[in-house]
C-alpha cells in the first residue's frame, strides 16, 4: 500500500502547485461579487445557447478526513507541497466506495490487475513519463484548459496527458479505430449536459493508482454539466468487457480557476523520481 501511495504522489509531481505564467492578467468576463470571483453566478453560454465549458478547471479533492479513513496511513506521507490527502479517492482507487470482494473484475481483468497489486503499483505508467489517460488524468489536481469551439471541445492538460479532442460536429465513431492513449471522443448535447462517447483506447494506461486495468474494449460515456459559473459536475460510466463483468460509474466535481493558466510540462526533463521506486 505504501508504495502504491508513493507512486501516486510521484504521478502528481509538481502539478499540484499553483500555475500563473501570466502575472497581473486577470481572466476577462469573470463576474465579481464582494471583490472576489462569483463562482455561483449563472454559467456562460455560447452563441447557440449551449453552456460554454471554456476555462481552466481542476478536480475537487475528496477531503483529508475521508481520504485518511479510506487509505489508513496516508497522513504519514504528507510533506510540504505534496499531501496525498488532497488527491481524489477515485484517483487512488476507482472502486473506493465498494468492498474489494465486490469489485467487478472479470477473470481476465484479475490476471492483469493482480501482478500490479503484487508489485504495489511500482510500474504505474506515469512513473515512466507515459500519459495518465482517462480517467486518471482528469482526477489529478492538475489544471486543464477547456476550449469550446463550434463543433469541437479541446482539452489541454498541464503536462499529465496529451491533448484531447471531443468532436461535437455530428460525426460518428469509426468501426475499427486505431487504439490510442486518449481514445476517440464524440459529443452530443442532452439539454445543458454534454454527453461524450469515447472508444478506441489502447490498453497501456491504468484507471487509477492501484492499477485497475483498461483494455481495448473500453467504452466510456461522460455526462458533463456546468451547473453555474464556477462548477462542472462529471459522471463517467465505464464499460469494458475485456476486464470487468459489468459497467460502473464515478462522479466528481471540477472548479473553475480564474486568473490561472496551464504551463508547459515535460515529464522526462530532469526526471529524478523513477530511480527511487523500489
N, C-alpha and C positions, 0 to 999 in steps of 0.2 A: 504493500500500500504506500509506504513512504516513497519508494522510487517512482511509483505512478504519479504521486503528487508533485515530486520534484520535476519530473518530465513535463507535467502540465505547466509548472512555473517557467521552465525553460522555453516552453512554447510561446509564452507571452513576451519574454524578453523585456524590451524597453517599450512595448506598445501600450502599457497601462499608464505611462506618464502623459502629461499634458502636451498637446501639439499646438504650436502657434508660430507658423513660419512668417506670416504677415502680421506684424505688430501694428497696433493702433489703426486697424482697418476693420471696423465693425460690419457685420453682415447686414446688407440692405433689406428693408421690409420686415424687420422683426418688431412685433408690437411690444410696446413698453408700458409697464404698469408699476407705479411707485419707484421709478428709476431702474427697474430690472426687466429682463425679457419676460413677457407674459406667455408662458408655455400653455396656459389653459385657454387662450384665445382660439377662435374658430380656425380650422385648417384652411390653408390657402387652396385655391382651385385654379385649374388650367383654363384656357380659352374655351374648351369644350365642356366645362363644368365638372370635370373629374377632380378628385383630390390630388394636389400636387405633392408628391413624395420627396421632392428635391430637398437636399440639405445634408449636413453632416450628423451622423447618428452613432450612438453607442448603445450596446445592450445593457440593461439594468442588471446589477448583481442580485443574487438571491438574498444576501444578508448574512452577516457573520454568525449570528446565533444559529440559524438553520444549517449553514454550511458546517459548523462545528458539530452539530448534532448528527448530520448525515455522514460526516467524514471525521471521526474522532482523531484527535492529534493534529488536526490541520493548523490549529493556532500556534503550534510549536515551530512551524516552518515560516512564520511571518518574519520578514526583515524589512527595514526601511525601504520603501519604494516598491516592494513586492510582497503583497499579502494575499495568499490564495483564498482567504475567507471572502474576498470581494470578487471572486470569479462566480460564474453562474453554475448552479448544480448540474445542469444538463451538459455543460462543457466537460465536467468531470465524468458524468455518467448519464446517458440519455434515459436510463431506467432508474433514476434516483428515487422515484416515487413508489416503486414496487419492490417486493421481496425478490431476492436473487433467483429463487426457485420458480418464480412466475415470469421471468424474462422469456419472451417468445423466440428464443434461439432455436433454429432447426438443427438437426444433427450436422448438416453441412456447415452451418454458421458456427457451431460449437468447435468444429475442427479448426476453424480459422481463429476463433477467439481464445481458446484455452492456451495455446502456445504463447500468445501475447500476455495472458494473465500470469503464466509461469515465470516469464522474464520481467514481470511487473512494468510492462509498457516501456521498456528501455528503448525500443525501436519505433516510437511514435514518429510518423513521417516528418513532422515539423522539426524534430531534432536532427534530421538530415537536410534541413532547409528546403523541404518539399511543401507543397500547398497544404493548408489545413482542410480545404474543401468546404462542403455544405453537409451538415450544419455547423461543424466545429468552428470555422472561421467567422460565422455570424454570432457565435456565443461568447467569443472573446471580448474583453473590454477595450478593444482597439476601435478607433473611429473608422467609419466607412462613409463615403460620399455617394448619395443617390443623385443622379442627373436624369430628370424626366424630360424626354423629348417626344414629339409626335411619332408614335409607332415604336418607341424604344425607351426602356429604362436601363440606364447604365449604373452598375455598382462598382465603385473603385475602392479597394481595400488598402489599408495602411500597412503594406508590407507582408501581410499574412497569406494573401491569396492573389492570383492574377485577377484581371477584370472579369466581371460577369455581365453578360448581355441578356436582357429579358425583352423579347420582341412582342410588341403589342399591336402589330400591323396586320393581324389576321392569319398569319402563316400557320401551317400545321407541322407536326413533327415528321421527320424522315422515317421511313420504315426501318432502316438499318443504319443508325448513326455511328460514326467513328467514335469509340469511347474516349472521353476527355476528363480532365480533372474537375471542371466546373459543370459539365453536362450542357445540355441544350434546353433553353427555357423559353416558353411562350406564355403570354399573359392575356387574360380577358377580364373585363370588369363585371362584377356582380353587385350592382348598385355602387356604393362607395368603397367596396372591397376589391382589391386586385387579387385575382386568383392566378397563381403561377404554377404551370405544369412543367416539370423538369425530368428529362430522361437522358439516356446516352452517357452515363457516367462510367469512368473506369473503376477498378476495384482497389486502387492504390492509396486511398485515404481512409481514415477511421472516422466513425461517427462521434467519438469522444476520446478523452484521455485514457479511459480504461481499455480501449481497444476494440469496442464493438464494431463489427465489420460492415463494409458496404461492398456489394458485388455489382456486376454489370447489369443485373436485373433491377437495380434500384429505380424506383419511381417516386418522386417527391412532389407533393401538392402543398403550396403555401397560400395562406389567406392573409393578406397584408392590408391593414386598415389604419389610416391616420385619423385617430379619433378627435384630435384637436391640434393646435399648432405645434405642440412640443412632444407628442407621444404617438408611437406606432405600435399597434398590437399585432403580433405574428402568431399564427398557428401553422405548424409544419406536420404533415402526415407522411409517413414513410411506408412504402410497400415494396418489399424486397424478398421475393420468393427464393432467392438463392441463399438467404441466410436466416430468414425469420418465418415463423409459422402463420403470422397474421400481421396486418398493418398496425401501426402505433403512432401516437401523436405527442407533440410537446407544444407548449405555449410560452412565450416570453414577450417582454416589452422593450422597446427602444426609445431613448430620449434624445431629443434634438440638442446639439451642442452649438449654440450661437457663437459667432465670432471665432470659431475653430476651423482649421483646415487640416487635410491629410498631408503628410510629407513623404518624401522618398524613403523607401526602406529596402535594403539589400541584405538578405539573411546571411549569405556566405561571406560578406565583407567583415574581416577581422573576427570571425566566429571562434569563440573560445569554450563554449558550453559542452559540446559533444564529447570531448575527451574525458569529462568528469562524470558521465553516465556509466554506472557500473551494473 
